[in-house]
Amino acid sequence: MAKKRGKAPMGLDDIVIGSGLPAADAYGWDHSPRFPAGEEERLYRDATTTLEAGFRTVDTLMVMTALGAIEKITALDPPPQRISIAGVELAQALMLRESAAGDPPFPAQIRRVTDAFEAHLHLFLGQTSKPRSGAKESLLTRRMIQTLMVRHTFYAHHAAKIFRTIGDELAPFGDRVLGMSLKDASLVAMAAASLVATLVDSSKVPGEIDAWLKDGSTPFNPEWVSLFEVSVPMLALALPHLGATTIVAVLDLLSIEPGALVGANPDHLHLDNPVWKRPFVKADGRWFCFSPGTVLAAHADILSTLAEEVSSKPGELLGKARGDALEAMTARALLEMFPHGEALTSVFWTDPASGEEHETDLLLLLDEHVLIFESKSHVLSTVARRGSAAWFDLFDDIVVEASVQASRLEAILRDRGDAVLKLRTDQGERTLVKEGIRQIARFGISLERVTMASYGVEDALRERIARRGAKPMPVFTIGDLWLVRDLVGSEGRCLHFFLRRAELERDHEFVADELDLLALYLKTGFTRLWRKGFDLGPLVLYGLSDLLRYHVKGSAHHDPRVRPPKRTSGWWDRIIRDREDKRPRGWTDMVYDLLNVPLVSQDKFWTDIVAMRRNIRRMAGKRLLNGVLMQVPEQLHPSAFACLVAGKMTDMERVNAARAAFAELDEKHPDERLFVFCLDATRDLRDPALPYYRGVEWEREVEARVEEGEELATDLFFAVDREA
């Protein structure tokens, strides 16, 4: 069913920004429903009763068809949806407690069930968990809640790409037991879900069900049940290298029949749902896929089910496949973002103090910048979903060790006691000359979004990392890297994002996941977050990524009418493109500084240059020279920009004038990164000439020497006249 296109939704370019940060009531949404105080226990009990009764006397296949259609119809609506994928998963587990037979449902019955699902989802932890006291117990409870609420965090096309890559690593296994490889078995599940989703998209039935729910007083139409049916003949045509018999065997392995979960406690299904491991329903010789999104979102669980059939050590088999796939995807994504960089994988190096050899998963080298990446492919287990303190402690150990390893390498690279560090990598031997390294940043990469690492490292985890003498680092998923690649832009812009993200992790507290932070970056570039003498407080951004999805090509929400935020002017774009094309030494620093200038200041700078050129062209005589000076002092690395606009001068006169201006500014602003442009008023101003740039050491703490001038958007802007 094609969704009708109405008014373009609000995007990042439409939100209100105050002082460089989103206004408290102008971004994001808290989608959790509000319940009357003191009524939670009764409401939860009522919701449980409604859900149990909702599947007891009716045809459960019909109920699931209606719920699956509602999820599909409202999936592209702004949150909260009428029923979420998590709600459909819970519904499927509940229907599998009963037989399929029963009376056709009426619209009122379906509405009661959908209302009960979200109440049950949001209330159950508070009503079923034992009271906890103390910091450790409170931390565990918070993690359980986050693990429950944060699901389906990949875009569908990203999830498909991830599991196809993992499947490639599993191609040698499974033929003898399954009649096909684990790769092909995984492909059967994804193809079945994709086939159903495609047929649902083109079907009129969801619209008919929607109309029935709104106005109907008649029972459910039994013909609608085929909406989510998996067609084995069509699946066999889509996978001609596999026989129908083996396809059916895989579907059987990944299916549960109605009545098979009789006696299952509804309170347990939120955190340990059998549907995640076996997402299809088999009834009367037919297979159904009521939630195609679950097949991708829970594909790690599906792979576990398949691997248990072919290996006595499925965890080891899948762990190696996941790790190899993650490292390969990370390297490819970074090289796509940084085509002029060098990605080194499986990097072995020796600690000169201890003589011990260590391994780093990946290093990216670009214009004397070193980005350190530690990839962790561990899967969120069912015991973790149920609140296992042991599992969370194990994951903490993994995060801590990764932070310690990356911090250790950074410390060695910054220590000038030894001039070089020799590396042994998959790409051959390399030698890093420490004196030539300008900046170092560290990151973690994971396959899944795990809340205690991906929402800003938790305080408890930060303390453990600090006790080991290390520092925390941002943890991205591979999907986050793909979004940075697709949304941020060119090579220098992507590096600016990573460097700023590392600075944000070090200097600020925030309540946000990586997608929220990426949305904020696309809107602001993280400018104005380091204002002197300004207590920013925690950045509360959770929900801002709701606006990000309209910009993600390949997703169901992508809407080309929603414009991405504009952060650079046309002239600024040309300067950045010139630096990226020519790539002089230090070009990445130049792009970093250029992108720290707010758009309003870029526009004012250019407007004054054009006005100055107009005045010079009206004057008679030679040797006329005027200039514009702009300072950007409220930055972690303050900068100053000067543009000289010359009249009728010889090339040598212009060079001497630019040299003199640079020398004067260099003396007056020793702690600011300095740009000096020189433009000929008699020619086209649009092509920037940047004869002089002077950087400042990255680790040096500096403060701008601010001249008097007009303050604009928390940056200082000046117009200065000069005569040669």
Secondary structure, 3 states (H helix, E strand, C coil): CCCCCCCCCCCHHHCCEECCEECCCCCCCCCCCCCCCCCHHHHHHHHHHHHHHHCCCECHHHHHHHHHHHHHHHCCCCCCCCCCHHHHHHHHHHHCCCCCCCECCCHHHHHHHHHHHHHHHHHHHHHHCCCCCCHHHHHHHHHHHHHHHCCCCCCHHHHHHHHHHHHHHCCCCCHHHHCCCHHHHHHHHHHHHHHHHHHHHHCCHHHHHHHHHHHCCCCCCHHHHHHHEECHHHHHHHCCCCCHHHHHHHHHHCEECCCCCCCCCHHHHCCCCHHHCCCEEEECCEEECCCHHHHHHCHHHHHHHHHHHHCCCHHHHHHHHHHHHHHHHHHHHHHHHCCCCEEEEEEEEECCCCCCEEEEEEEEEECCEEEEEEEECCCCCHHHHCCCHHHHHHHHHHHHHHHHHHHHHHHHHHCCCCCEEEEEECCEEEEEEHHHCCEEEEEEEECCCCHHHHCCCCHHHHHHHHHCCCCCCCEEEHHHHHHHHHHCCCHHHHHHHHHHHHHHHHHCCEECCHHHHHHHHHHHCCCCCCCCCCCCCCEECCCHHHHCHHHCCCCCCCCCCCCCCCCCCHHHHHHHHHHHHHCCCCHHHHHHHHCCCCHHHHHHHHHHHHHHHHHHHHCCCCCCEEEEEEEECCCCCCEEEEEEEECCCCHHHHHHHHHHHHHHHHHHCCCCEEEEEEEECCCCCCCCCCCEEECCCCCCCCCCCCCCCEEECCEEEEEEECCC
